[in-house]
Amino acid sequence: MSHLLSTAHAAVSGSLSKVGRRRGPVSASELMAELEQDADYQARRKARDAEIEAAAEERRAAREPVMADLRAAGVEVSDTYDLYKHPEHYPAAIPVLLTHLERDYPDRVLEDIGHGLPFKPDPSWWDDFKALYLKTTSDAVRGRLAAAMGGCARRAHYEDLLSFVRDEHLGQSRIHFLRPINRIGNRIRAGQGRAVIEDLASDSVLGREAGAILKGRSRSQ
Protein backbone atom coordinates (compact mmCIF):
# COMPACT_ATOMS: atom_id res chain seq x y z
CA MET A 1 0.00 0.00 0.00
CA SER A 2 2.84 2.38 0.79
CA HIS A 3 4.29 1.72 -2.66
CA LEU A 4 0.97 2.68 -4.23
CA LEU A 5 0.80 5.89 -2.23
CA SER A 6 4.35 6.72 -3.26
CA THR A 7 3.42 6.13 -6.88
CA ALA A 8 0.39 8.37 -6.53
CA HIS A 9 2.46 11.03 -4.81
CA ALA A 10 5.03 10.97 -7.61
CA ALA A 11 2.29 11.22 -10.21
CA VAL A 12 0.64 14.08 -8.32
CA SER A 13 3.97 15.88 -8.02
CA GLY A 14 4.58 15.51 -11.73
CA SER A 15 1.12 16.81 -12.53
CA LEU A 16 1.55 19.67 -10.10
CA SER A 17 4.79 20.70 -11.82
CA LYS A 18 3.20 20.62 -15.24
CA VAL A 19 -0.04 22.28 -14.21
CA GLY A 20 1.77 24.84 -12.05
CA ARG A 21 3.70 26.04 -15.08
CA ARG A 22 0.54 26.11 -17.15
CA ARG A 23 -2.03 27.86 -14.99
CA GLY A 24 -0.77 28.32 -11.42
CA PRO A 25 -1.92 26.55 -8.26
CA VAL A 26 -4.57 23.84 -8.56
CA SER A 27 -6.63 21.98 -5.98
CA ALA A 28 -6.12 18.39 -4.90
CA SER A 29 -9.43 17.43 -6.49
CA GLU A 30 -8.25 18.85 -9.81
CA LEU A 31 -5.03 16.89 -9.57
CA MET A 32 -6.89 13.69 -8.74
CA ALA A 33 -9.18 14.30 -11.70
CA GLU A 34 -6.10 14.52 -13.92
CA LEU A 35 -4.75 11.28 -12.44
CA GLU A 36 -8.05 9.59 -13.31
CA GLN A 37 -7.18 10.34 -16.93
CA ASP A 38 -3.56 9.20 -16.58
CA ALA A 39 -3.46 5.74 -18.17
CA ASP A 40 -0.01 4.86 -16.84
CA TYR A 41 -0.95 5.76 -13.28
CA GLN A 42 -4.24 3.85 -13.48
CA ALA A 43 -2.45 0.77 -14.79
CA ARG A 44 0.10 0.90 -11.97
CA ARG A 45 -2.67 1.36 -9.40
CA LYS A 46 -4.67 -1.59 -10.71
CA ALA A 47 -1.58 -3.79 -10.72
CA ARG A 48 -0.74 -2.82 -7.15
CA ASP A 49 -4.35 -3.32 -6.01
CA ALA A 50 -4.30 -6.79 -7.53
CA GLU A 51 -1.01 -7.53 -5.77
CA ILE A 52 -2.41 -6.42 -2.40
CA GLU A 53 -5.58 -8.47 -2.85
CA ALA A 54 -3.58 -11.55 -3.86
CA ALA A 55 -1.39 -11.23 -0.76
CA ALA A 56 -4.45 -10.80 1.46
CA GLU A 57 -6.08 -13.86 -0.09
CA GLU A 58 -2.90 -15.86 0.44
CA ARG A 59 -2.91 -14.93 4.13
CA ARG A 60 -6.60 -15.82 4.45
CA ALA A 61 -5.94 -19.20 2.86
CA ALA A 62 -2.99 -19.81 5.19
CA ARG A 63 -5.22 -19.09 8.20
CA GLU A 64 -7.91 -21.53 7.09
CA PRO A 65 -6.56 -24.47 9.16
CA VAL A 66 -6.83 -22.48 12.40
CA MET A 67 -10.25 -21.12 11.40
CA ALA A 68 -11.43 -24.68 10.70
CA ASP A 69 -10.20 -25.85 14.11
CA LEU A 70 -11.89 -22.89 15.79
CA ARG A 71 -15.17 -23.79 14.13
CA ALA A 72 -14.73 -27.41 15.22
CA ALA A 73 -14.30 -26.13 18.78
CA GLY A 74 -17.60 -24.24 18.51
CA VAL A 75 -16.01 -20.84 17.92
CA GLU A 76 -17.76 -19.05 15.06
CA VAL A 77 -15.87 -15.90 14.05
CA SER A 78 -14.99 -14.52 10.63
CA ASP A 79 -11.37 -13.87 11.57
CA THR A 80 -8.98 -14.33 14.49
CA TYR A 81 -8.93 -10.55 14.85
CA ASP A 82 -12.64 -10.66 15.77
CA LEU A 83 -12.21 -12.85 18.84
CA TYR A 84 -11.96 -9.83 21.16
CA LYS A 85 -15.59 -9.11 20.34
CA HIS A 86 -16.55 -12.50 21.77
CA PRO A 87 -14.64 -13.00 25.04
CA GLU A 88 -16.98 -15.85 25.90
CA HIS A 89 -15.16 -17.90 23.24
CA TYR A 90 -11.70 -17.56 24.78
CA PRO A 91 -11.79 -20.74 26.89
CA ALA A 92 -12.34 -22.79 23.72
CA ALA A 93 -10.33 -20.60 21.35
CA ILE A 94 -7.08 -20.12 23.26
CA PRO A 95 -5.99 -23.81 23.19
CA VAL A 96 -6.60 -23.86 19.43
CA LEU A 97 -4.59 -20.68 18.91
CA LEU A 98 -1.69 -21.95 21.03
CA THR A 99 -1.57 -25.20 19.07
CA HIS A 100 -1.34 -23.34 15.78
CA LEU A 101 1.22 -20.87 17.12
CA GLU A 102 3.58 -23.84 17.43
CA ARG A 103 3.29 -24.64 13.72
CA ASP A 104 5.59 -23.62 10.90
CA TYR A 105 3.56 -20.77 9.43
CA PRO A 106 5.07 -17.61 7.90
CA ASP A 107 5.53 -14.84 10.47
CA ARG A 108 2.70 -12.76 8.98
CA VAL A 109 0.29 -15.66 9.52
CA LEU A 110 1.60 -16.26 13.04
CA GLU A 111 0.94 -12.57 13.76
CA ASP A 112 -2.65 -12.99 12.53
CA ILE A 113 -3.15 -16.03 14.75
CA GLY A 114 -1.47 -14.38 17.73
CA HIS A 115 -3.76 -11.38 17.53
CA GLY A 116 -6.59 -13.71 18.42
CA LEU A 117 -5.18 -13.97 21.95
CA PRO A 118 -6.67 -11.58 24.52
CA PHE A 119 -4.54 -8.65 25.62
CA LYS A 120 -5.66 -9.16 29.21
CA PRO A 121 -6.25 -12.90 29.52
CA ASP A 122 -7.26 -14.70 32.66
CA PRO A 123 -4.11 -15.35 34.77
CA SER A 124 -4.92 -19.07 34.71
CA TRP A 125 -3.40 -19.15 31.21
CA TRP A 126 0.01 -18.00 32.46
CA ASP A 127 1.71 -21.41 32.49
CA ASP A 128 0.50 -22.26 28.99
CA PHE A 129 1.67 -18.93 27.61
CA LYS A 130 4.98 -19.17 29.45
CA ALA A 131 5.73 -22.65 28.10
CA LEU A 132 5.29 -21.56 24.49
CA TYR A 133 7.00 -18.21 25.09
CA LEU A 134 10.17 -19.95 26.21
CA LYS A 135 9.94 -22.61 23.50
CA THR A 136 9.15 -20.68 20.35
CA THR A 137 11.80 -19.42 17.95
CA SER A 138 9.41 -16.98 16.28
CA ASP A 139 9.75 -13.31 17.24
CA ALA A 140 6.15 -12.77 16.13
CA VAL A 141 4.84 -15.44 18.50
CA ARG A 142 7.10 -14.40 21.35
CA GLY A 143 6.06 -10.76 21.07
CA ARG A 144 2.35 -11.54 21.11
CA LEU A 145 2.66 -13.93 24.05
CA ALA A 146 4.69 -11.37 25.98
CA ALA A 147 1.99 -8.77 25.42
CA ALA A 148 -0.65 -11.19 26.71
CA MET A 149 1.41 -12.16 29.77
CA GLY A 150 2.18 -8.53 30.53
CA GLY A 151 -1.54 -7.90 30.56
CA CYS A 152 -2.38 -10.68 33.02
CA ALA A 153 0.71 -10.69 35.27
CA ARG A 154 0.05 -10.89 39.00
CA ARG A 155 2.20 -11.00 42.12
CA ALA A 156 2.58 -14.77 41.77
CA HIS A 157 4.31 -14.18 38.43
CA TYR A 158 6.82 -11.60 39.63
CA GLU A 159 9.81 -13.95 39.73
CA ASP A 160 9.00 -15.13 36.21
CA LEU A 161 8.94 -11.53 35.03
CA LEU A 162 12.37 -10.88 36.54
CA SER A 163 13.71 -14.05 34.92
CA PHE A 164 12.37 -13.00 31.53
CA VAL A 165 13.91 -9.52 31.49
CA ARG A 166 17.31 -10.96 32.45
CA ASP A 167 17.28 -13.38 29.52
CA GLU A 168 18.70 -11.49 26.53
CA HIS A 169 17.77 -14.34 24.21
CA LEU A 170 14.12 -13.29 24.60
CA GLY A 171 14.92 -10.08 22.78
CA GLN A 172 12.65 -7.08 22.40
CA SER A 173 9.57 -8.95 23.62
CA ARG A 174 10.80 -8.32 27.19
CA ILE A 175 9.67 -4.71 26.93
CA HIS A 176 6.14 -5.89 27.72
CA PHE A 177 7.28 -7.00 31.19
CA LEU A 178 8.74 -3.73 32.44
CA ARG A 179 5.51 -2.06 33.45
CA PRO A 180 4.16 -5.08 35.35
CA ILE A 181 7.53 -5.42 37.10
CA ASN A 182 7.33 -1.79 38.16
CA ARG A 183 3.72 -2.04 39.26
CA ILE A 184 3.91 -5.38 41.06
CA GLY A 185 7.33 -4.78 42.59
CA ASN A 186 6.30 -1.46 44.07
CA ARG A 187 3.25 -3.11 45.63
CA ILE A 188 5.39 -5.83 47.19
CA ARG A 189 7.66 -3.23 48.75
CA ALA A 190 7.91 0.51 48.14
CA GLY A 191 10.48 1.21 45.44
CA GLN A 192 11.26 -2.44 44.70
CA GLY A 193 9.92 -2.41 41.17
CA ARG A 194 11.43 0.96 40.43
CA ALA A 195 14.86 -0.28 41.49
CA VAL A 196 14.66 -3.05 38.87
CA ILE A 197 13.66 -0.52 36.20
CA GLU A 198 16.54 1.76 37.20
CA ASP A 199 18.98 -1.12 36.68
CA LEU A 200 17.62 -1.55 33.15
CA ALA A 201 17.76 2.13 32.18
CA SER A 202 21.05 1.68 30.32
CA ASP A 203 20.08 -1.57 28.60
CA SER A 204 20.39 -1.34 24.82
CA VAL A 205 17.02 -3.02 24.23
CA LEU A 206 14.98 -2.10 27.29
CA GLY A 207 16.49 1.27 28.20
CA ARG A 208 14.09 3.51 26.31
CA GLU A 209 10.99 2.01 27.89
CA ALA A 210 12.68 1.89 31.29
CA GLY A 211 13.48 5.59 30.97
CA ALA A 212 9.86 6.40 30.09
CA ILE A 213 8.69 4.56 33.20
CA LEU A 214 11.17 6.36 35.40
CA LYS A 215 9.99 9.70 34.02
CA GLY A 216 6.40 8.86 34.92
CA ARG A 217 5.16 8.20 31.41
CA SER A 218 4.08 4.68 32.18
CA ARG A 219 0.43 3.69 32.14
CA SER A 220 1.13 1.44 35.11
CA GLN A 221 2.01 4.30 37.42
Buried (B, 14 or more C-beta within 10 A) or exposed (E): EEEBEEBBEEBBEBBBEEBEEEEEEBEEEBBEEBBEEBEEBEEBBEEBEEEEEEEEEEBEEBBEBBBEBBEEBEBEBEEBEEBBEEEEBBEEBBBBBBEBBEEEBEEEBBBBBBBBBBEEBEBEBBEBBBEBBBEBEBBBBBBBBBBBBBBBBEEEBBEBBBEBBEEEEBEEBBBBBBBBBBBBBBEEEEEBBBEBBBEBBEBEBBEEBBBBBBEEEBEBB
